[in-house]
Amino acid sequence: MRLHPGAWWLWALGLATAASRTTNPLLLGLILAVAGLVVVTCRANTPWAGTYGVFLKFGLLVIGMRVLLHVFLGGVAGPTTLFSLPQLPLPDWAQGIRIGGPVTAEGLVFALYQGLLLATILSCVGAANALANPKRLLRSLPAALYEVSVAVVVALTVAPQLVSSVRSVRKARQLRGDTARGARAIRTMLVPVLEDALERSLVLAASMDSRGYGRTAGISRRDRVLTGTLVLAGLFGFCIGLYGLLSDAYSGWLLLAIGGVLAIAGLRVGARRVPRTRYRPDRWSARAVGVASSGVIGAVVLVFSGDPALSPSTVPLQAPELPVLPALAVFAALAPVLLVRER
């Protein structure tokens, strides 16, 4: 039985939310290990299964860029100076900004924590791309979103198609005897890879359009205005609610709930415009619910946890400690290894 692709995205977004609530490198490393183990164990033999490695490389690039930005532009300061760079003089109106100057151990560790946080969130998104079938995910979207489904499918399939294109172009170069490496190999592969990936996504979008995606039944102007107003108001409230949660504002939950209700109402009204049926629709089975719940558990625990170990101190510099309850919640995300193991 096939697993609903939305379950993988909920599982991955739950882990990403958990990662966004902590800068503890031990906990972030645990999330990376859990996501990697689930991807290696549960991914199928599909063209997009290799996207996880690409996202990991992007994560390493993000960590390096975050550290370099701190070294050259500064940030968190501390008493332990490792080395100093020549500092450029800036005008008075640029107070608080510097280019060069002393680089402290506390600031460098803080930059590493922040870079690891971003890399972990990227890896969770990459895990969802590697595990979930983007075409089946698109079929599961609410009917009210069919008008934007052509644009959505291009966005969702560019990354998986990019990995597939890199493999095909690299194999073609090897068959032609091209042994170029390094910067020259990237320069010769960049254009054909991007062109092939975009062309595949556009072909898929064209096939969707030929099957009726983006075409709606005749409805009144009043229903169209009502649908658009509800969906936009819901998404706006949803975004404000998420911002409130990330800033630890208690009103965020209320705005999140109101936004969710408005968005669902808009989707329900808009679904009447597309009177079509789905062939072999994906069902939310018990396994799918279990996979999605295992990722959401970590998000819920870390959002409500007040453990100070989630944000280890960098000024003064202290060794991070692994919080027990959040770590157990992250371990719960290993449930797909038992529930959805590919054979």
C-alpha positions as CSV (number, residue, x, y, z in Angstrom):
1,M,0.0,0.0,0.0
2,R,1.4,3.4,-1.0
3,L,1.9,6.0,1.7
4,H,0.2,9.4,1.3
5,P,2.9,11.9,0.1
6,G,1.5,14.5,2.5
7,A,2.5,12.3,5.4
8,W,6.2,12.7,4.4
9,W,5.9,16.5,4.2
10,L,4.2,16.7,7.6
11,W,6.9,14.5,9.1
12,A,9.6,16.6,7.6
13,L,8.0,19.9,8.4
14,G,7.6,18.7,12.0
15,L,11.3,18.0,12.2
16,A,12.1,21.4,10.6
17,T,9.9,23.1,13.1
18,A,11.7,21.3,15.9
19,A,15.0,22.4,14.5
20,S,13.9,26.0,14.3
21,R,13.3,26.0,18.1
22,T,16.8,25.2,19.2
23,T,20.4,26.1,18.5
24,N,21.8,23.2,20.5
25,P,24.3,21.4,18.2
26,L,23.7,18.0,19.8
27,L,20.0,18.2,19.2
28,L,20.4,19.6,15.7
29,G,22.9,16.8,15.0
30,L,20.4,14.3,16.3
31,I,17.7,15.7,13.9
32,L,20.1,15.4,11.0
33,A,20.9,11.8,11.9
34,V,17.2,10.8,12.3
35,A,16.3,12.4,8.9
36,G,19.2,10.8,7.2
37,L,18.5,7.4,8.6
38,V,14.8,7.6,7.6
39,V,15.8,8.7,4.0
40,V,18.3,5.9,3.6
41,T,15.9,3.3,4.9
42,C,12.6,4.4,3.4
43,R,13.3,6.1,0.1
44,A,12.3,4.3,-3.1
45,N,14.3,3.9,-6.3
46,T,13.0,7.1,-8.0
47,P,14.7,9.9,-9.9
48,W,14.1,12.3,-6.9
49,A,15.5,10.0,-4.3
50,G,19.0,11.5,-4.6
51,T,17.9,15.0,-3.8
52,Y,18.7,14.6,-0.1
53,G,22.5,14.6,-0.8
54,V,22.2,17.8,-2.7
55,F,20.4,19.5,0.1
56,L,23.1,18.3,2.5
57,K,25.7,19.9,0.3
58,F,23.7,23.1,0.3
59,G,23.6,22.9,4.1
60,L,27.4,22.7,4.3
61,L,27.6,25.7,2.0
62,V,25.2,27.6,4.3
63,I,27.3,26.8,7.3
64,G,30.5,28.0,5.5
65,M,28.8,31.2,4.3
66,R,27.4,32.0,7.8
67,V,30.9,31.6,9.4
68,L,32.5,33.7,6.7
69,L,29.9,36.5,7.1
70,H,30.7,36.5,10.8
71,V,34.4,36.6,10.3
72,F,34.3,39.6,7.9
73,L,31.2,41.5,9.1
74,G,31.1,40.6,12.8
75,G,28.2,39.9,15.0
76,V,28.2,38.5,18.5
77,A,31.3,39.6,20.4
78,G,33.1,38.0,23.4
79,P,36.2,38.2,25.5
80,T,38.1,35.4,23.8
81,T,39.8,36.9,20.7
82,L,41.2,34.3,18.3
83,F,42.6,36.6,15.7
84,S,42.1,40.1,14.2
85,L,41.5,41.2,10.6
86,P,42.3,44.7,9.3
87,Q,39.3,46.8,10.0
88,L,37.9,49.3,7.4
89,P,36.9,52.7,8.7
90,L,33.2,53.4,8.3
91,P,31.2,56.7,8.6
92,D,29.4,57.7,11.8
93,W,26.0,56.7,10.4
94,A,27.1,53.1,10.1
95,Q,27.5,52.6,13.9
96,G,27.1,49.0,14.9
97,I,28.5,47.7,11.5
98,R,32.1,46.8,11.0
99,I,34.1,45.2,8.2
100,G,37.0,43.2,9.6
101,G,38.2,43.5,13.2
102,P,38.6,41.0,16.0
103,V,37.1,37.5,15.6
104,T,36.1,35.9,19.0
105,A,35.6,32.3,19.9
106,E,32.1,33.1,21.2
107,G,31.0,34.8,18.0
108,L,32.4,32.0,15.9
109,V,30.6,29.4,17.9
110,F,27.4,31.4,17.7
111,A,27.8,31.6,13.9
112,L,28.4,27.8,13.7
113,Y,25.2,27.2,15.7
114,Q,23.2,29.5,13.4
115,G,24.6,27.9,10.3
116,L,23.9,24.4,11.6
117,L,20.3,25.4,12.4
118,L,19.7,26.6,8.8
119,A,21.5,23.5,7.4
120,T,19.3,21.2,9.5
121,I,16.1,22.9,8.2
122,L,17.4,22.5,4.7
123,S,18.1,18.8,5.3
124,C,14.5,18.3,6.5
125,V,13.1,19.8,3.3
126,G,15.5,17.7,1.3
127,A,14.2,14.6,3.1
128,A,10.7,15.4,2.1
129,N,11.8,15.9,-1.5
130,A,13.6,12.5,-1.5
131,L,10.7,10.6,0.1
132,A,7.5,12.1,-1.3
133,N,6.4,11.7,-4.8
134,P,5.8,15.3,-6.1
135,K,3.3,14.2,-8.8
136,R,1.2,12.3,-6.3
137,L,1.4,15.2,-3.8
138,L,0.1,17.5,-6.4
139,R,-2.9,15.2,-7.1
140,S,-3.7,15.4,-3.4
141,L,-4.0,19.2,-3.3
142,P,-7.4,20.6,-2.7
143,A,-9.4,21.3,-5.8
144,A,-9.5,25.0,-5.0
145,L,-5.7,25.1,-5.7
146,Y,-6.0,23.6,-9.2
147,E,-5.7,27.0,-10.9
148,V,-2.1,27.4,-9.5
149,S,-1.2,23.7,-9.8
150,V,0.7,24.2,-13.0
151,A,3.0,26.7,-11.3
152,V,3.2,24.5,-8.2
153,V,4.3,21.4,-10.1
154,V,7.1,23.3,-11.8
155,A,8.3,24.5,-8.4
156,L,8.0,21.1,-6.8
157,T,9.7,19.1,-9.5
158,V,12.6,21.4,-10.4
159,A,14.9,20.1,-7.6
160,P,14.2,16.4,-8.2
161,Q,14.6,16.9,-12.0
162,L,17.8,18.9,-11.4
163,V,19.4,15.9,-9.7
164,S,18.2,13.5,-12.4
165,S,19.6,15.9,-15.1
166,V,23.0,16.1,-13.4
167,R,23.2,12.3,-13.5
168,S,22.2,12.0,-17.2
169,V,24.5,14.9,-18.3
170,R,27.4,13.4,-16.3
171,K,26.9,10.0,-17.8
172,A,26.7,11.5,-21.3
173,R,30.0,13.3,-20.7
174,Q,31.7,10.1,-19.6
175,L,30.5,8.3,-22.7
176,R,32.0,11.0,-24.9
177,G,35.3,10.7,-23.0
178,D,35.1,14.1,-21.4
179,T,37.2,13.9,-18.2
180,A,37.1,17.5,-17.1
181,R,36.8,18.1,-13.4
182,G,36.5,21.0,-11.0
183,A,35.4,24.5,-12.2
184,R,35.6,23.6,-15.9
185,A,33.3,20.6,-15.5
186,I,30.7,22.7,-13.6
187,R,30.9,25.3,-16.4
188,T,30.2,22.8,-19.1
189,M,27.4,21.1,-17.2
190,L,25.6,24.1,-15.8
191,V,23.6,25.2,-18.9
192,P,22.5,21.7,-20.1
193,V,21.5,20.6,-16.6
194,L,19.4,23.7,-16.0
195,E,17.9,23.5,-19.5
196,D,17.0,19.8,-19.2
197,A,15.5,20.2,-15.7
198,L,13.3,23.1,-16.6
199,E,12.2,21.5,-19.9
200,R,11.1,18.3,-18.0
201,S,9.2,20.4,-15.5
202,L,7.5,22.4,-18.3
203,V,6.6,19.2,-20.1
204,L,4.9,17.9,-17.0
205,A,3.1,21.2,-16.5
206,A,1.9,21.0,-20.2
207,S,0.6,17.5,-19.7
208,M,-1.2,18.6,-16.6
209,D,-2.8,21.5,-18.5
210,S,-4.0,19.0,-21.2
211,R,-5.7,17.0,-18.5
212,G,-7.7,19.9,-17.2
213,Y,-5.6,21.3,-14.4
214,G,-6.2,25.0,-14.0
215,R,-9.6,24.9,-15.8
216,T,-12.7,25.6,-13.7
217,A,-16.4,25.2,-14.1
218,G,-18.6,28.3,-14.6
219,I,-19.4,30.0,-11.3
220,S,-20.6,33.4,-10.3
221,R,-18.4,36.4,-9.7
222,R,-19.7,36.4,-6.1
223,D,-18.3,32.9,-5.4
224,R,-15.0,33.8,-6.9
225,V,-14.6,36.9,-4.8
226,L,-15.7,35.0,-1.7
227,T,-13.2,32.2,-2.3
228,G,-10.3,34.5,-2.9
229,T,-11.1,36.7,0.1
230,L,-11.4,33.7,2.4
231,V,-8.2,32.0,1.2
232,L,-6.1,35.3,1.3
233,A,-7.4,36.2,4.7
234,G,-6.7,32.7,6.0
235,L,-3.2,32.6,4.6
236,F,-2.5,36.1,6.0
237,G,-3.8,35.1,9.5
238,F,-1.8,31.8,9.2
239,C,1.4,33.7,8.5
240,I,0.8,36.2,11.3
241,G,0.1,33.3,13.7
242,L,3.4,31.6,12.7
243,Y,5.3,34.8,13.3
244,G,3.6,35.1,16.7
245,L,4.6,31.6,17.6
246,L,8.2,32.1,16.5
247,S,8.4,35.3,18.6
248,D,6.8,33.5,21.6
249,A,3.7,35.6,21.5
250,Y,0.6,33.9,23.1
251,S,-1.7,35.6,20.6
252,G,0.0,33.6,17.8
253,W,-2.1,30.5,18.6
254,L,-5.4,32.4,18.2
255,L,-4.3,34.0,14.9
256,L,-3.1,30.6,13.7
257,A,-6.4,29.0,14.5
258,I,-8.5,31.8,12.9
259,G,-6.3,31.8,9.8
260,G,-6.6,28.0,9.5
261,V,-10.4,28.1,9.8
262,L,-10.6,30.9,7.1
263,A,-8.3,29.1,4.8
264,I,-10.2,25.8,5.1
265,A,-13.5,27.6,4.5
266,G,-12.0,29.2,1.3
267,L,-10.7,25.9,0.0
268,R,-14.1,24.2,0.7
269,V,-15.9,27.0,-1.2
270,G,-13.4,26.9,-4.0
271,A,-13.6,23.2,-4.4
272,R,-17.0,23.5,-5.9
273,R,-15.5,25.1,-9.0
274,V,-13.8,21.8,-10.0
275,P,-16.4,19.0,-10.3
276,R,-13.9,16.3,-11.1
277,T,-13.0,12.9,-9.6
278,R,-9.5,11.5,-9.0
279,Y,-8.3,8.2,-10.3
280,R,-7.0,6.0,-7.5
281,P,-6.7,8.8,-4.9
282,D,-4.1,8.5,-2.1
283,R,-5.8,7.6,1.2
284,W,-4.7,8.6,4.7
285,S,-4.0,5.1,6.1
286,A,-3.0,4.3,9.7
287,R,0.7,4.1,8.6
288,A,0.5,7.6,7.0
289,V,-1.0,9.1,10.2
290,G,1.7,7.4,12.2
291,V,4.5,8.8,10.0
292,A,3.1,12.3,10.1
293,S,2.5,12.2,13.9
294,S,6.0,10.9,14.6
295,G,7.4,14.1,13.1
296,V,4.9,16.4,14.6
297,I,5.6,15.1,18.1
298,G,9.1,16.6,18.0
299,A,7.7,20.0,16.9
300,V,5.1,20.1,19.7
301,V,7.5,19.1,22.4
302,L,10.2,21.6,21.4
303,V,7.7,24.4,20.9
304,F,6.3,24.0,24.4
305,S,9.5,23.0,26.1
306,G,11.2,25.7,28.2
307,D,14.4,23.7,28.7
308,P,17.3,26.2,28.8
309,A,19.5,23.6,27.1
310,L,17.7,24.2,23.8
311,S,19.7,27.5,23.5
312,P,23.1,26.9,25.0
313,S,25.0,30.0,26.0
314,T,27.8,31.4,23.9
315,V,28.6,34.4,26.0
316,P,30.1,33.1,28.3
317,L,31.0,30.1,26.2
318,Q,29.6,26.8,27.6
319,A,29.5,23.2,26.5
320,P,26.0,22.2,25.2
321,E,24.0,19.6,27.0
322,L,21.5,17.2,25.4
323,P,18.0,17.8,26.8
324,V,16.4,14.4,27.5
325,L,12.7,15.0,26.7
326,P,13.3,16.9,23.4
327,A,15.8,14.2,22.4
328,L,13.2,11.5,23.0
329,A,10.7,13.4,21.0
330,V,13.2,13.6,18.1
331,F,13.8,9.9,18.4
332,A,10.1,9.3,17.9
333,A,10.6,10.5,14.3
334,L,12.3,7.2,13.6
335,A,8.9,5.5,13.4
336,P,8.9,5.5,9.6
337,V,11.8,3.0,9.7
338,L,9.4,0.5,11.2
339,L,6.3,1.6,9.4
340,V,7.3,2.3,5.8
341,R,10.5,0.3,5.2
342,E,11.1,-0.2,1.4
343,R,11.9,-3.8,0.5
